């Protein structure tokens, strides 16, 4: 089975440890939500998966098509080329270049370069708004539009897995719905494997098959959709760290 | 009527001189203007380029052909320099400007001393058939030793700017200083993008070097007189505005030529700074730079 496994992952910044023995897994075609309040380690976990933060212990293994790769020793661009893509916190677009150039930049890495045209066409087909605005400088778009661009950009590297960090943060509620709709649509269209962090969890869990709650740097609980409706109260309690 | 002659000749000389300054500033426009690395060794690299061209002309090779031959070795030199810079500073958590300045100051001293050891400290020049002749157009007298090097700048600048603005690797270079993480997310290695950019910047030094040594004889320490001027051009054009630097360089060239014709040649080194101060007072982001 194709999947990403994280086993007993610990990480931090200098003397400050943020993640303590985190274990989780993400199977192909699954959408999993990672829930947790601010400052509980969601972004650190994602930065660890992408290689921006080094793990102090534990493993992150991509098992795909019979090949197992430990990601903990790799550089971020190597991890991206293996098929992990991220829509990061703060979006991290290149502000001073156009929408199209932002997409092309991601499509130009040696692993996907020869499929750039198809990938670009796919992005524009999925997000017609970006086709309309393809000449616009990225920083002049609204927050929601920039978020859509960041999602589209993650498609340009032809990912196996997309990791989305708080897509709704800093956006107006109505725009949040647009962004989440885009993610849902993406899933329906391509059955993409997605790990998404959120703190406004209501909408996130509606579209997810499973959810992990990360609290104080460790996985507090796991909720499965097969358990029936995921109970909002229970999630809220777990997010606040109550047992 | 005599004064009109002087004025016209001063302006034409200024345009040509400014164009040569633009060649000198081009590499710095990439390293400092785009990558934000304060490479004060760039003028010394230009002088090293001039000595490379000088060496090849001793074997009867035309200086411009010599510069083209020098592109690959100077690109590689730049790649090695950046790898060293990055190993010393960037990997250890961000280079501070003062440390970078010190490194590049030291580097330029080392290059100057190596050049002195290799070539001696006396002036060197190139002798080509067209150097020494002039083009006469009415009252204008344009020496070829100025005209030919001046033509190198628009060609090199256009080539570099087309590469930066029309290709994907050019986009990556323009993006790397703004949002390094965007490159990693794109599956591109930011360190190798910067190395490549530094290589291109250093490759332009050999073309600027050819221009410099055609204009007049030079010695190993000649780069020092250019540092202030090239920084003034890059900052005044607006960081990252490569085509703008040609316009600014020509303005500075004309102003210098007018000052040396009408006032006193010894004042001309101060002209670039006077224009820089005035320009920044009026438009702090540079004349062609986008507001930040």
Interface residues (C-beta under 8 A of the other chain):
Chain A: X50 X51 X52 X75 X76 X77 X80 X81 X85 X86 X88 X92 X93 X94 X95 X96 X97 X101 X102 X104 X105 X106 X107 X108 X109 X110 X111 X112 X153 X154 X156 X157
Chain B: X168 X169 X171 X172 X174 X175 X178 X179 X181 X182 X183 X184 X185 X186 X187 X188 X189 X190 X290
